[in-house]
Amino acid sequence: MNSLFGQDSTAHLVGVQWACSPLGAGSSRNQERQATMELQPHQQRVVDEKSELDDKRTKLKAFIDGNAIFAGLPDAEKERLVRQHSCMTEYSEILGERIAAFTA
């Protein structure tokens, strides 16, 4: 059956482990639980959101670290982009904590 968002009512988390998982999240027991856990649609959206955010964050970091265009930007704009990356990192960590709590 489809939900309001056009997705199945449950989703599967397969082998996902986040860097900011709580202590013990790397244990084989938690990995087994994560590999077989069914997520609710709202939980899957959090997983998807983190994945998309991390992709954008990685691209922004690459732009900051090695793009000639970045080097030519005004200092104020460079600072805004660095601050944006910092906020994205914090946001990603929070999403990771929420995801880790799905398996608790």
C-alpha positions as CSV (number, residue, x, y, z in Angstrom):
1,M,0.0,0.0,0.0
2,N,1.3,3.5,-0.8
3,S,1.5,6.2,1.8
4,L,0.8,9.9,1.4
5,F,4.3,10.3,-0.1
6,G,3.9,7.6,-2.7
7,Q,6.2,5.1,-0.9
8,D,5.5,1.8,0.8
9,S,4.5,2.1,4.4
10,T,7.8,0.6,5.5
11,A,11.3,0.8,4.2
12,H,14.5,-1.2,4.9
13,L,17.7,0.0,6.3
14,V,20.4,-2.2,4.8
15,G,23.9,-2.0,6.2
16,V,23.9,1.7,7.0
17,Q,26.3,2.8,9.7
18,W,26.9,6.5,10.4
19,A,30.1,8.0,11.7
20,C,28.4,9.7,14.6
21,S,26.7,6.5,15.9
22,P,26.7,6.0,19.6
23,L,29.2,3.9,21.4
24,G,28.9,0.2,20.5
25,A,27.2,0.9,17.2
26,G,30.0,-0.8,15.4
27,S,29.4,-4.1,17.2
28,S,28.3,-7.0,15.1
29,R,25.1,-7.3,17.1
30,N,24.1,-3.7,16.2
31,Q,25.2,-4.2,12.6
32,E,22.9,-7.2,12.3
33,R,20.1,-5.2,13.8
34,Q,20.7,-2.3,11.4
35,A,20.9,-4.6,8.4
36,T,17.5,-6.1,9.1
37,M,15.7,-3.2,10.6
38,E,12.5,-2.0,8.9
39,L,12.1,1.8,9.0
40,Q,9.0,3.8,9.1
41,P,8.5,6.2,6.1
42,H,9.4,9.2,8.2
43,Q,12.6,7.4,9.4
44,Q,13.6,6.6,5.8
45,R,13.2,10.2,4.9
46,V,15.7,11.1,7.6
47,V,18.1,8.5,6.2
48,D,17.6,9.9,2.7
49,E,18.0,13.5,3.9
50,K,21.3,12.7,5.6
51,S,22.6,11.0,2.5
52,E,21.7,13.9,0.3
53,L,23.1,16.4,2.8
54,D,26.4,14.5,3.0
55,D,26.7,14.5,-0.8
56,K,26.2,18.2,-0.9
57,R,28.5,18.8,2.0
58,T,31.2,16.7,0.3
59,K,30.9,18.7,-2.9
60,L,31.0,22.0,-1.0
61,K,34.1,21.0,0.9
62,A,35.8,20.1,-2.4
63,F,34.8,23.5,-3.8
64,I,36.2,25.2,-0.8
65,D,39.4,23.2,-0.7
66,G,40.5,23.2,-4.3
67,N,38.4,25.3,-6.7
68,A,39.9,28.3,-8.4
69,I,36.5,30.0,-8.4
70,F,36.4,29.8,-4.6
71,A,39.8,31.4,-4.4
72,G,38.6,34.4,-6.5
73,L,35.5,35.1,-4.4
74,P,35.3,38.0,-2.1
75,D,36.4,37.2,1.5
76,A,32.9,37.8,2.9
77,E,31.5,35.2,0.4
78,K,34.2,32.7,1.3
79,E,33.4,33.1,4.9
80,R,29.7,32.5,4.3
81,L,30.5,29.3,2.4
82,V,32.8,28.0,5.2
83,R,30.1,28.8,7.7
84,Q,27.5,27.0,5.5
85,H,29.8,23.9,5.5
86,S,30.1,24.1,9.2
87,C,26.4,24.2,9.7
88,M,25.8,21.4,7.2
89,T,28.3,19.3,9.2
90,E,26.5,19.9,12.5
91,Y,23.1,19.2,10.8
92,S,24.5,15.9,9.4
93,E,25.7,14.9,12.9
94,I,22.3,15.6,14.4
95,L,20.6,13.5,11.6
96,G,23.2,10.7,12.4
97,E,22.2,10.8,16.0
98,R,18.6,10.6,15.1
99,I,19.2,7.6,12.8
100,A,21.3,5.9,15.5
101,A,18.3,6.3,17.9
102,F,16.1,4.3,15.4
103,T,18.0,1.2,16.4
104,A,18.1,1.9,20.1
